[in-house]
Amino acid sequence: MTIYTVATFFGQLMIAIFMIILNLTATQFVDEQNNRHFCPKRCLALI
């Protein structure tokens, strides 16, 4: 394995881990937002 191969592998690995963490935090944030706005949306939908 050349240094370039190792560098690209670790780069892709870091990007993959970063994307997973980003997705996890994003879904948690969206869930919090949905829970916070769930009652008003439900009330508005009923009206």
N, C-alpha and C positions, 0 to 999 in steps of 0.2 A: 504493500500500500504506500502510495506516495503522500507527501505532505499535503498536496492539493486535494487528494481524495479524502483524507482525514479532516481537513478544514471544511470542505463542503458538507461532509457527513455531520460534523458537529454543528455547523451552521444551520442545516436543515433540522437537526434535532432540537436546537435551541428555539428555532422558529416554531416548530411543532408544539413544544412545551409551552411557549409563550402564548400561542393561539389557544391551546386547551385552557390555560389559566384565564385568558381573556374571555373565552366563551363561558367558563364557569362563573366568573364574577359578573359578566353581563346578564346571564340568565338569573342569577340571584337578585341583581338590581331590578330586572324587569319584573320578577315575581313580587318583590317588595312594592314596586310601583302599581302592579295590578291589584295586589291586596289592598293597597291604600285607596285606590280609585274604584274598587269593585262595587262598594255600596252606592256611591253617587251614580255610577253607570247603570246599575241595576234599577235604581229609582227613576232615572231619566228614561230608561227603556220601558218601564211600566207606564210612565206618563205618555 
